[in-house]
Amino acid sequence: MKIYLYDNETEGIGSGSLSSGYIKSQLDAAGGRDIDVHISSAGGSAFDALAIYDMLKKYPGQVTTYIDSLAASAASIVAMAGSKVVMGKYALLMIHKPMVGSGGNADELLKDVQMLNVVQERLAQIYIDRTGLDDVTVNSLINAVTWMTADQALNLGFIDSVDDYNTPQITNSILIKQFTGTAPAVYQRCINKILNKNSNMNTENKDIIEKTASVLDKIMNFFKKAVNKRTITDKGSLHHEGELAEGSEVYEDEELNKPAVTDLYVTAEGKKINVKDGLVEKIAPGEDYEEEETATGKGKAKPAAPAEVQNRMQQLKARLHAQNSLLNEACTALETANNRLKKTKDEVRNEIHSDFMPNSSKRSSKAKAEQLPFFSPQTPLAQNAVKKAVQDRSSLTP
């Protein structure tokens, strides 16, 4: 089901078909089915936007929000409610400080200021939850009246993908999600910003991730083999986890993938191991197992032959050599990934533009509020959006 939040000459967020009450009726009619919410709005009431955001987040079905041309002011809050946010290639996203048409005495004006500060704090938290950016960065973007293209919004984590129409969507790398699917959301958003800087960076990072993942797989397999144990028999080695006992699973390979075949296996100490379908059924002492008449009454196996000890030492040396090679390879791969991460962090930081300066006095606040945004819209649609977003409304606008 599709829901459209499109402005017209008389309606914005909070009025008519864009009011929270009307959107509630639309969601009730959807009945839990997956919905696509298409947005083309210059904003409106912050409180209605928060109500719509809350309803969309609580909706039981899948919610995908689409920024079709513009999501400015309050409309940007609604856009953040999607479990997936898609932005048109040529669309714009704008966030700025909340404002209200106010009047009255000094006490009444002061109450409005306090209320606006609380509202901005709540709106900023929504952006923080979506992007994973820190509060200082988000508030700087808000205070500066920040306009973002689709690529900028993607890099900063406000959206998940860019709708490029006839070409596949630019999305967060599928490869990296294989390794980070269970990571906390904040780390995944950081990874998204690294992978989606641009297509060249995606390719470069993909190579780094593949190389790093390959090394990690080798390390995991190495330690898996080191932890697993091996019993040498007349029919080859039996590999198993922990000490060998009746009921243990035994395998022919070190990776513990191929179960041992049904047979009778005899160890160097003469122990007889009955295996059926990869499971040890019975272990019996062999003829070479001698009983010692000691106070403890325990048996004692014959010492291992010198050739067997020498063979075992060679195996341990080979294993240590393999371990050192893996560690060197891991250090190289991790150093490469760390350098790429540092470079990308600097590049993403440079993408964040802000003209925000703390107001030194109430007298200077008006002049600062009239400063132009760092991005000046060129199209008539964007210019009208700016005018509509900053005009004196009768209701609160973010």
N, C-alpha and C positions, 0 to 999 in steps of 0.2 A: 504494500500500500504506500502511496506517495502523499505527502503533506507539503503544501507550498506556503512559505512565508514570504510573499512578494509584496513590497510596498506599492502603493498607488498614490494619487495626488492628495488623498485625504487620510490615509491610514498608515500607521507605523506599528512597531512592536507595542502592544498594549491596547490597541483599538481595533474594532471590527473583526475581520477574519484573522488578525494577528494578535488577538488578545489571548490571555492565558485561559479564560473561560472557553473560548471557541476551540483552542487547541486541545483542551481536555475532552471536549465532545468528539473531536477527531480521534483521539487516542482510545476513547471508550468504544468507538465504532470499529477500530482496528482489531480489538479483541485479542491482543497478544501476538498478532501476526507481525512478522518483520516489517519495518517501515523505513522509508527513505524520506528524509526531511530536506527539502530544497529551499535555500535561503537566498534572497536578493533584497536586502534591506539596509537602509542607512541608520537604523536604530529606533529608539523610542524609550519606553518606560523601563527603568532598571528593575523595578519590582516585578513587573510582568515577565521580564527576561529571566529573572531568578526563578519565578514560579514555573515557567516553561522548562527551564534547565532541570529543575527538580523532578518534574513529571517525566521527562525523557530519561533521566538517569534511573528512575524507579520502574520504568516500563519493562514488562517481562520479556518482550521480544527483542530481536536485534535492531538497534537504531544506528543508521548511517546518515550523517549529515553532509549535505553538499553545498558548498559555497559557489553559487552559479555565476554571480557577477560581483556582488558586494556583500560583505558582512561587516558592517561598521557599528561602533558604539554598542548598544544593547544587543544588536543582532550577533555580534561576535561571541557574546556569552552563550546564546542559544547554540551556536555552531560547536562550541566546546563540549556539548552534551553527548555527541555521538560516540559510540564505542569505536567507530571509525569515522574520520573526518576527511572528506575528499574536496579538493579545491580546483576549480577550473583554471586552465593554463593562464588565462588573461584576467582572472578575477582579482579582487583586492580585499584585504583584511585590514581593519583599522581599530585600534584601541586608544582610549584617552581617558582623562579624568572625568568622574561624574560631575554633573552640574544640575542646578535647579534655579528656576525663576523665583527670586526671593524678594521680600520687602518687609518693612517693619522697623522696630527700634534695634538698638545695638544688641540687646539680650537675645532677641529673636534671630538676628543674623548670626550671632555666635552659635546658637543651637543648630542652625542650618550647616554651619561649618563643621561642627562636631559630627552631625549626622552624615555629611558627605565623606568625612574621613573614615568613618566606620564602613560606609558602603564601599569605598575604594578598597579597603582592607579585604572585604569579602570577595569583591570582584577579582582582585589580584590573586587571592588564594585559588580561585578557579583556574586562572592562567598557569599558576605554579603547579597545580596538580596535573594539568594537561601536559606541560612542557618539561617539567623537571628543573626549570631554571630557578635560581635563587630569588628571594624577595627583592633584593636591591636591583637586580637586573630587570625584573618584571615591572617594578614601580618606576624605574627610569623610562622604560618603554611607554608606560601609561602617561607619565607626566610630559613626555615629549610629543604626544599625539603622533603615534607611530603608524605609518601606512606600510603595508607589506605586500609584496608580490607573492605569487604561489611558491616560488623557489625559496624566498626568504622565510616564509611561514613554515615551509617544510624543514629548512635547516635549523630553525629555532624550536621545532617540535610542536607548533600550534596545530599542524595537520599531519595526517598519515600518508597521503599520497596526492599526486597532481594528476588531474584528468587531462591527458594530452590528446583527447578526441580519437584520432585515427590510429594512434600508436599506443602500445601497451603503457599502462600507468607507471609513472616513476614511483616505485614503492620501496620500502625498507627491504634490504637484501634478505631473500629467502634462506640463503646459505647461513648467515649469521644467526637466524632464528633457530636453526637446528641445534646450535650450541648454547643459546641463551633463552630458550623457551620457558624455562622455569625461573629465570632471574627476576628479581623485583622490578616493578614497572619503571621506577626511576632510572635503573641502570639500562633498561631497554631503550628508554627515550634518549639517554646519552649515546647509546650505540647508534640509534637512528640518525642523530645529528652527524655522527662521524661518517656513516655510510651514504648519506644522501646529500653531501656537499655538492657534488656534481657527478656526471656519468663517468668521467675519468677517475675520480676518486673512488667510485664504486668498484671499478675494475681493479684499481691498485689495491684497495682494501680486501677485495675478494682473494687476490693472490696471497696477501699476507695471512688472511684467515685460514686459507687452505693449507699453507705451509705450517702455520702454528698448530692447526688441528692435527695435521699429519704427525708432527713431533709429539704432541700430547697423546695421540693414539699409541705411538710407539712406546712412550714412557709407561702408559697404563698397562700395555701388554707385557712390558718387561717386568714390572712389579707384580703383575698377576702371575707370571711364570715363577718369579722369585718366591712368592708366598706359597704357591702350590707345591706339593711334594711328589716325589717319584720313587717307585719301588721297582728295582731291576729284577727281572725274572728270566727263565729260560726261553721265553717267547717274546722278549722285548720288555720295554718299560711300561709300567702301569702308572698313570698320572692321576692324582687325587687331591682333594682339599683336606688339610689336617692329617692326623694320624690314621693309618689304614686300620679298619676294623670291620667286623661283620655288619653288612648293611651299607657300607661306603660305596659311593659312586666312583667308578674307575673309568679312565679314558685312555685311548691310544696316543693322543696328541697333547702337547703342552697347553694348548688353548682350551682344553676340556670341551671339545666340540664333538669328537667321535667316540661313542661308548665302546669299551672293550668288548670283544666277541666272547661268546660263551665258550669256556675252556677251563682246563686245570693248569694253573701257573705255579712254578716252583722257584723260590727265591734262592739267592746265593747261600743263605743260612739253612736251606732245606725246608723252609715253610711251604706248605701247600695251600694255595689260594683257589677256592672254587668260585668262578665268576659265571653268572648267568644274566644275559641281557644288560650288561654294564653295571651289575650290582654284585658285591661280594656276598656270597651265601655262607661260606665257611672258611675259617683259617685254622689249619692244623699244623702243629710242630712237625718238623721233618726228622730224618734219621741223624742229621748232623747236629741236632739240638741236644746237648748234653746236660744232664742234671748234676749239679754240684751238691755234695753233702755238706751244706753249711748250716749255720744257725738260722739263717733266714729261710732256708729251704727253696730258694729261688734258683732258676736255671740260668745258665750263662752261655751265650752264643760264642762260636769260634771266632777268633779275631779275623778281620778281613785280610785278604791276601795283599802283598805289596803292590802287585800290578793293579789291583782294584783301587787302592789308595792313590796311586800315581794317576790313574785315569780320572779319579774324582778331583784331584788337584788341578789337572788340566782343564776340566770342565769349569771349575770355579774361576780360574784365571781368564778363561774365555768370557765368562759371564761378567766379570769385573771390567774387562776391556769393552764389552758391549755397553755396560752401564756408563763408563766414562765417555764413550762416543755419543751416547744419547744425551748426556748432560751438556756436552759441548754444543750439540746441535740445538738443544732446547734454549741454551743461553743466547745463541745467535738469533734464533727465531723470535724470542721474547724481546731482545734488544731492538730488532727491526720493527716489531709491532709497537714498542714503546716510543720509538722515534716518530713513527707515523701518527700515533695518538697525540703526541706533543705538537706536531706540525698542524694537525687538524684542529686541535683545541685553539691554537692561535688564529687559525683561519676563521673558525666559527666566531671567536670573540671579535674579530675585526668586522664581522657582518652586523654586529649590534651597534646601531647608531643612536645616540641620545644627545639632545641639546639641553637636558634638564639641569638646572642649577637651583639650589635651595633659595627660597625667597628670604631676603634679609629683613623685609618689613612688609606690612600690609600695603603701604603706599606703592611699592614696586610690584605687587602681585598682579595688578591690572595690566601693567605694561608687559609683564612676562606672559600673561595669559593670551595676549594678542600676538605673540610671536608666531611666525608661520611654521608649520610642520617641516621636518627636514625633507620630506618627500612632497613635492608640489604636483598634484594631479593635473594631467593635461587634457583628458577627454571631458566632454560635457557631462557625462554620467558621473565621473569622479568629482568634478567641480560642484555639481549639484549636491552630491553626497556630503561634501565638506560643509556646504552652506547649511544643509539640513541638520547635520550632526552638531553644529556649534550654535545654532540659533537658540534664542531664549524660549524654552518650552514651558508650558504650564505644568507639566509633570516632570519628575526626576528623570534625568537621562545620564547614562554613564559615558 
